[in-house]
Structures are given as structure tokens and as C-alpha cells.
Amino acid sequence: MIKNISVVGAGTMGNGIAHVFAQAGFKVTLIDVNPTQLDRAIETISKNLDRQISKGVLTEEQKAATLNNLSVVSNLSTGVSFADLVVEAATENTELKLKIFEEIDLNAPQGCILATNTSSISITQIAAVTKRPGDVIGMHFMNPVPVMKLVEIINGYGTKREVTNTIIDISRQLGKIPCEVNDYPGFIANRILMPMINEAIISLHEGVAGVEEIDTVMKLGMAHPMGPLQLADFIGLDVCLSILNVLYSGFGNPKYAPSALLVNMVRAGKLGVKTKEGFYDYSSGTKELKVSSFFKK
Ligand SMILES: NC(=O)c1ccc[n+]([C@@H]2O[C@H](COP(=O)([O-])OP(=O)(O)OC[C@H]3O[C@@H](n4cnc5c(N)ncnc54)[C@H](O)[C@@H]3O)[C@@H](O)[C@H]2O)c1
């Protein structure tokens, strides 16, 4: 019976994951090495709960109960010591995640399920550094977590069936739709999304069409809510590049080779929304989409 959840990493995804578990009635310990991130996460969760109240989908009492289910700690070992389920959402870096999982494995109780929210790192590789590979699984939430319905559940090579069933069940308790896949590079979400984004960037680079035209074709023609270039800016071009490199090296197939333009933009520090410039220019702070001067005809 799962009651206590520890969420490792209080960034963009960690605060959202902590939010949805706490709102569903679980006791959540949010852990981050950086105490400022913990303060910021509680502030963000509180603001997002206020937004739910203003939309009429949550009451003040439910907000108070949600915040009451949350506690924060900066020490990983103590933070996981009572967990029934750990969901790791720390920075996307293989060495770091392997180190974190070794430490979680040493300190989490026997029977505790160890899940990771990684976008691209092998679940099987992470499981292999623990003494309980059967209890390790991918639980890939989408951004923004309180809004997006999907949880991509990734079975590592040795993930036990009962562990997968528990994670499917708990995802439903959060009001999410679980979807089970196996552990190969990019899983399903990014294996399909990233080549599409890459192809959009290659088409732009070859001069087939401009930024707005590419995004408009995909928005109006395919009913995508956002064009692939705008989406890349939102995800972060550095993140897109690193996932493409995982696909490229994982499959050894040139079809996943990242566009040279993408590589150049990352080198130039044009990472999208977070640096205020990518394919679009976000420096004005308004919602209006303005193509970056670099790509203006
Ligand atoms: N951002 C997205 O859209 C998105 C979507 C799906 C999955 N993911 C995955 O979620 C994970 C987190 O991504 P994010 O965007 O929230 O990153 P982020 O940079 O916003 O947050 C990462 C947090 O991890 C913390 N951290 C680093 N080392 C730690 C340690 N040793 N112990 C505890 N905390 C530590 C950092 O202080 C930071 O607060 C990554 O694996 C990423 O691939 C991200």
C-alpha cells in the first residue's frame, strides 16, 4: 500500500509531481540539494493551486490539505528513508542519476519502488546500479504536470510485473492516463517527437520554408496545438539536442543525427524561452510570437 512518496529534485517537473501526489492525498517529501529550489517549489505549487481555485476546480480547504501533505528536506538519505515510492526528477545527467540511485537504494526501505522521470536515460542502466533492479521503473510525466494527462510508464529489462501494475494504478489515482512502453532510446514520446522537431529544423536550415510557415503548416494542417519550432523553444534546444544524441548513439542510425543548425544554436546559447531567444524572440515578455531576427527573411 503506497502512502509516502519522496520526490527527488524540486525543479520544473519535481514541483509538479509533488503537487499532483499531494493533491491526491499522498504524503509527499520533496527533496533538493538546493534549498532555494525547495522554497521556490512550494511558492509555485501554492500559486498553481490558487489558479485551480480561481478556475473553480479546487476549494480553499483542498488547497490547505494539499499543502499540509507536503514537506521539504535537502538531505537525500533521510528524505527517502520512509518512502513507499521514490520519484526521481533531478537534473537530466546520467552520472548524476546513477549516483542518486545508488544513494536511494542504500537508504530507501525494502519494497520501496524506485521510479525515474528521466526523458531519455536508460531505465535498465539506472536499475543496474541498484540491488533491486526489479523495483526500478520509468514514470515519465509531461510538462506542465498538473495539466498534462499522460504518464509514459517505462519497463526496464527486469522491472517486475507487480511494480508496473502498482505504477499504472497510482497514475490513475492521480487522474492521469498511464501508457506502458519498453525501455529503448527515447522510449515512445521522445523517439517520435524529437525526429519531428529535428526534421523541422533541417527543413528550416535547407530553406524549404521559414519559421512561421513550418509551424503554421503543422498547427493548422495536423491540428498540433503548437508548431515544432515553438515547441523546441519551450522544451529547450539544449534538451532537444541531448535527447537526439541519446537516440543517435543508442540506435547508431544516422537518421537521428541532430541538425547542424540545432548544434550551432546550442553553441551560441540560443536555447529558446529560457534564454529569451531561439527560433522566436521572447525578450518582450508578451505572449505574441515574434520570429527571431536571425530567421527573418
Ligand atoms: N522539463 C521538462 O519539460 C521535462 C519533461 C519530462 C521529463 N523531464 C525530466 O525531468 C527531470 C527533471 O527535469 P526538470 O526540467 O524539472 O529540471 P530542473 O533543472 O528544472 O530541476 C532539476 C532539479 O534537480 C535538483 N538536483 C540536482 N542534483 C540533485 C541531487 N543530487 N539531489 C536532489 N536534487 C538534485 C536541482 O537542484 C534542480 O532543482 C529530468 O530527468 C528531465 O529529463 C523534464
Ligand as a Chemical Component Dictionary entry (heavy atoms), coordinates in Angstrom:
data_LIG
# 
_chem_comp.id                   LIG 
_chem_comp.type                 NON-POLYMER 
_chem_comp.pdbx_formal_charge   0 
_chem_comp.three_letter_code    LIG 
# 
loop_
_chem_comp_atom.comp_id 
_chem_comp_atom.atom_id 
_chem_comp_atom.alt_atom_id 
_chem_comp_atom.type_symbol 
_chem_comp_atom.charge 
_chem_comp_atom.model_Cartn_x 
_chem_comp_atom.model_Cartn_y 
_chem_comp_atom.model_Cartn_z 
_chem_comp_atom.pdbx_ordinal 
LIG N1  N1  N 0  11.252 19.946 -18.284 1  
LIG C1  C1  C 0  10.508 19.104 -18.995 2  
LIG O1  O1  O 0  9.704  19.509 -19.853 3  
LIG C2  C2  C 0  10.592 17.619 -18.719 4  
LIG C3  C3  C 0  9.562  16.785 -19.203 5  
LIG C4  C4  C 0  9.600  15.417 -18.890 6  
LIG C5  C5  C 0  10.674 14.906 -18.156 7  
LIG N2  N2  N 1  11.681 15.738 -17.731 8  
LIG C6  C6  C 0  12.760 15.153 -16.932 9  
LIG O2  O2  O 0  12.555 15.510 -15.570 10 
LIG C7  C7  C 0  13.809 15.613 -14.897 11 
LIG C8  C8  C 0  13.909 16.980 -14.241 12 
LIG O3  O3  O 0  13.812 17.973 -15.251 13 
LIG P1  P1  P 0  13.439 19.482 -14.886 14 
LIG O4  O4  O 0  13.110 20.127 -16.166 15 
LIG O5  O5  O -1 12.497 19.507 -13.739 16 
LIG O6  O6  O 0  14.872 20.019 -14.382 17 
LIG P2  P2  P 0  15.205 21.283 -13.464 18 
LIG O7  O7  O 0  16.564 21.718 -13.843 19 
LIG O8  O8  O 0  14.079 22.275 -13.502 20 
LIG O9  O9  O 0  15.235 20.671 -11.984 21 
LIG C9  C9  C 0  16.187 19.718 -11.569 22 
LIG C10 C10 C 0  16.349 19.845 -10.057 23 
LIG O10 O10 O 0  17.171 18.771 -9.597  24 
LIG C11 C11 C 0  17.926 19.263 -8.490  25 
LIG N3  N3  N 0  19.049 18.378 -8.215  26 
LIG C12 C12 C 0  20.233 18.281 -8.870  27 
LIG N4  N4  N 0  21.008 17.355 -8.280  28 
LIG C13 C13 C 0  20.294 16.835 -7.232  29 
LIG C14 C14 C 0  20.567 15.855 -6.230  30 
LIG N5  N5  N 0  21.729 15.219 -6.200  31 
LIG N6  N6  N 0  19.615 15.603 -5.326  32 
LIG C15 C15 C 0  18.445 16.271 -5.335  33 
LIG N7  N7  N 0  18.131 17.221 -6.247  34 
LIG C16 C16 C 0  19.055 17.492 -7.182  35 
LIG C17 C17 C 0  18.319 20.659 -8.938  36 
LIG O11 O11 O 0  18.707 21.475 -7.823  37 
LIG C18 C18 C 0  17.022 21.145 -9.597  38 
LIG O12 O12 O 0  16.181 21.828 -8.681  39 
LIG C19 C19 C 0  14.875 15.320 -15.946 40 
LIG O13 O13 O 0  15.229 13.971 -15.868 41 
LIG C20 C20 C 0  14.154 15.629 -17.251 42 
LIG O14 O14 O 0  14.684 14.919 -18.334 43 
LIG C21 C21 C 0  11.657 17.083 -17.990 44 
# 
loop_
_chem_comp_bond.comp_id 
_chem_comp_bond.atom_id_1 
_chem_comp_bond.atom_id_2 
_chem_comp_bond.value_order 
_chem_comp_bond.pdbx_ordinal 
LIG N1  C1  SING 1  
LIG C1  O1  DOUB 2  
LIG C1  C2  SING 3  
LIG C2  C3  SING 4  
LIG C2  C21 DOUB 5  
LIG C3  C4  DOUB 6  
LIG C4  C5  SING 7  
LIG C5  N2  DOUB 8  
LIG N2  C6  SING 9  
LIG N2  C21 SING 10 
LIG C6  O2  SING 11 
LIG C6  C20 SING 12 
LIG O2  C7  SING 13 
LIG C7  C8  SING 14 
LIG C7  C19 SING 15 
LIG C8  O3  SING 16 
LIG O3  P1  SING 17 
LIG P1  O4  DOUB 18 
LIG P1  O5  SING 19 
LIG P1  O6  SING 20 
LIG O6  P2  SING 21 
LIG P2  O7  DOUB 22 
LIG P2  O8  SING 23 
LIG P2  O9  SING 24 
LIG O9  C9  SING 25 
LIG C9  C10 SING 26 
LIG C10 O10 SING 27 
LIG C10 C18 SING 28 
LIG O10 C11 SING 29 
LIG C11 N3  SING 30 
LIG C11 C17 SING 31 
LIG N3  C12 SING 32 
LIG N3  C16 SING 33 
LIG C12 N4  DOUB 34 
LIG N4  C13 SING 35 
LIG C13 C14 SING 36 
LIG C13 C16 DOUB 37 
LIG C14 N5  SING 38 
LIG C14 N6  DOUB 39 
LIG N6  C15 SING 40 
LIG C15 N7  DOUB 41 
LIG N7  C16 SING 42 
LIG C17 O11 SING 43 
LIG C17 C18 SING 44 
LIG C18 O12 SING 45 
LIG C19 O13 SING 46 
LIG C19 C20 SING 47 
LIG C20 O14 SING 48 
# 
